[in-house]
Amino acid sequence: MTRADDRILTAIGMRLLSVVLFAAMNMCIKLSELHGAAIGEILFWRQFGAAVLVGGIVLAGPGLHSVATTRMPAHLLRAVMGLIAMAFTFATILALPLAEATTIGFTMPIFATILGALVLREPTGWHRWLAVLVGFGGVLIVAQPGSGGFPIWGAVTGLIAASLTASVSILLRQIGRTEAAMTTVFWFSTLSLVPLGILYAFVFRSHPLETWVLLAAVGLLGGAAQLAMTSALGLGPVSVVVPMDYSSLIWATLFGWLVFNTLPGPATWIGAPIIVASGLYIVWREHVRRQTETTQAVTT
């Protein structure tokens, strides 16, 4: 097996690891709220734990000079957008069962396609526009608006979170042209602590030991997951590693069943495969487009 194959297998392994860690983090988020933590506290500990973990790795390894940057405005914008997206994501996790919240999050590639076409003027053929429509059809099946199946505002916050996350992914594409993944993660974690520290001063409350343990777990699991996710993107192509994210539905269903005694409803079993298929098709079409562009550039 070649070295390139080893890198791709490692990339897949790191992405799958990040999926498990993020799923465990989401479980701890719901448990933290059930044990009395407010969403502002959860957000602070998510970023504080990540900052401690990433900062420790930087200090123990290459040193702070390795994360020096000349693109602070871009990192500030990424921090603002990332925090807002994270707040909506956490609100969705708290409002919906884990499997349904995860399924709504799968719409991120759909929004990335829309934003790529509108903001970056990327060529988007009818194949991907059809996949976008099919994906939103899957969302309607899962959400069942008007049926009272689950809080509709949870689906709304989930869609807002997915659209904001797609916006962040476009921004990261631009930042990644000059910045290393560790630099981006470091500045996102540390810059976030300024507004979250102010918020934490207003929402702080005392908790029993198990709540503090859960809050610490949210931060450490989230930081480790973020590092594994960014490492995967550095080792393998997006078209290979991103589809691994859909395995998160397995973990969300498992944790929801074992910890919260909930299983996805019939509508989710029908709608989730439609959303997943839409996302996978969009990723595949993007891979085909890039291959075509590369071939044309080489032959011209």
Steps between C-alpha positions, in 0.01 A plus 500: 500500500639842408569788732214697339264214588625510858423872521148451368430217743637712784283791385190281502592367843548851640169616353316201647667572835383862484146379429498282814647780712249758374213256563626443856530877545138548388390237750687687777339827391152357554605339829654828619174684446305225674738544796431874519752667267387793284585519130734796567698287744515210256628728223772642727622161614494368143747768392695513825571127488600522134727799569676315784546189287619679185710749695668216688587323175643819350708583809626143535585478129591771252436793735286814476700635206349221288153656528608855423273653238469805278132430436347592835189669346418172322544304823279749685228460238535121519468517881183712483336285234614177666363601840161595359485172305602308813230672708230398250644148479491458877146641514397236245668221699314610812165537320495175300590135552861430402415310180264771372744781587777313319279440196412870467873577519556290189357787295833683526625384154169622354555850638867486398387439142260795509757735656775379268284590203382835637813623680794334325329480159594132478349319200202301623322282247146372509618173660597675823202734498276195472689342793436820700125476437495129585693568820252763614222253420667263746504777761124551458445128552707499821359826641135429406398866538160533659491143630636576848748212469773706665557873567506668160725773639760229560498424128525873423803548728654191342462639149641836612794319660563299182491813282740684733732198513501495121596869504785420738617220271524746209695744718732219616565415136634851451694510830649157429687636198750668735436361849574156647212305654650525852526879466134528406385273784721682752370846419137389482524343845687785668319794339166343591587517870475881506124534429422166663690601815283812528185292443617242754528767770125558468382139471741332741342290774618236745455134405551155646820317406340290224391815314853642508631169368249509214590861414871414499424200278317726252813714463756221479294283266423799278865607484622149422228457236593830334867399483415159356268659243757755381773234492282287272463787254877541495556132424234420242277665238168650606308263270639204699485620860178706513264208422626339822303766690175323418600216734416744781136400462592151621661639816223754558240223478704274728563768766140616478377147563748401773513829693168676433280203409393658170500361148440686171140511383379353170528837324869523591570151366344610169636854477855439625607275208364761256704779664810279521467394134462865399814598691704211364394581146601864546844394632542260207401761241745746655773235474414441133506876431844543657636201310370647174653840577835338582498297177416808294777701670757226427398458134484870414 
